[in-house]
Amino acid sequence: MAIDSDRRRVIFDQVRSKAMSRGTPIDDDPEFLAWVELWISGEYEMSDLRSRYNDLAARRTPRSKSVAGALGSASSEATTRDAD
């Protein structure tokens, strides 16, 4: 049974409202929101949206790790200097 775009819009709005009320807002990345609109219009299936979002999250991870790594090295250098 296919879900029409009006129902998909209601579903997304309910999910967003519920997440926000729990203090976990939905990602507001413009690229992600454009994919949501494609899901709402019926051009994407939920599996497509999930896959694309997972790819987006994976692209963000190396950036976060490189920042954390840079912070970790600076922190360990400071600790070494303090120990001398």
C-alpha positions as CSV (number, residue, x, y, z in Angstrom):
1,M,0.0,0.0,0.0
2,A,1.5,3.3,-1.1
3,I,1.6,6.3,1.2
4,D,0.6,9.6,-0.4
5,S,2.7,12.8,0.0
6,D,0.2,14.3,2.4
7,R,0.5,11.3,4.7
8,R,4.3,11.4,4.4
9,R,4.3,15.0,5.4
10,V,2.2,14.3,8.5
11,I,4.5,11.4,9.4
12,F,7.7,13.6,9.1
13,D,6.1,16.4,11.1
14,Q,5.0,14.0,13.8
15,V,8.5,12.5,14.0
16,R,10.1,15.9,14.1
17,S,7.8,17.2,16.8
18,K,8.3,14.1,19.0
19,A,12.0,14.3,18.6
20,M,12.1,17.9,19.5
21,S,9.9,17.4,22.6
22,R,12.5,14.8,23.7
23,G,15.4,17.2,23.2
24,T,16.6,15.4,20.1
25,P,15.9,17.7,17.1
26,I,16.0,16.3,13.6
27,D,19.1,17.1,11.6
28,D,18.6,20.5,9.9
29,D,21.3,20.0,7.2
30,P,19.8,21.5,4.0
31,E,21.0,18.4,2.0
32,F,19.2,16.0,4.3
33,L,16.0,18.2,4.4
34,A,16.0,18.2,0.5
35,W,16.1,14.4,0.6
36,V,13.3,14.4,3.1
37,E,11.3,16.5,0.6
38,L,12.1,13.9,-2.1
39,W,10.8,11.1,0.2
40,I,7.7,13.2,0.9
41,S,7.1,13.6,-2.8
42,G,7.5,9.9,-3.4
43,E,10.7,10.1,-5.4
44,Y,12.7,8.3,-2.7
45,E,11.8,5.3,-0.6
46,M,12.7,5.4,3.1
47,S,15.6,3.0,2.5
48,D,17.0,5.6,0.0
49,L,16.7,8.4,2.6
50,R,18.3,6.2,5.3
51,S,21.2,5.2,3.0
52,R,21.9,8.8,1.9
53,Y,21.7,10.0,5.5
54,N,24.1,7.3,6.6
55,D,26.5,8.4,3.9
56,L,26.1,12.0,5.1
57,A,26.9,11.0,8.6
58,A,29.9,9.0,7.5
59,R,31.3,12.1,5.6
60,R,31.0,14.1,8.8
61,T,32.8,11.5,11.0
62,P,36.3,11.8,9.5
63,R,36.1,15.6,10.0
64,S,35.1,15.1,13.7
65,K,37.8,12.5,14.2
66,S,40.5,14.8,12.7
67,V,39.5,17.6,14.9
68,A,39.4,15.3,18.0
69,G,42.8,13.9,16.9
70,A,44.3,17.4,16.6
71,L,42.9,18.3,20.0
72,G,44.2,15.0,21.5
73,S,47.7,15.6,20.2
74,A,47.8,19.2,21.5
75,S,46.5,18.0,24.8
76,S,49.1,15.2,25.1
77,E,51.9,17.6,24.1
78,A,50.8,20.0,26.9
79,T,50.7,17.2,29.4
80,T,54.2,16.1,28.4
81,R,55.5,19.7,28.8
82,D,53.8,20.0,32.2
83,A,55.4,16.7,33.4
84,D,59.0,18.0,32.6
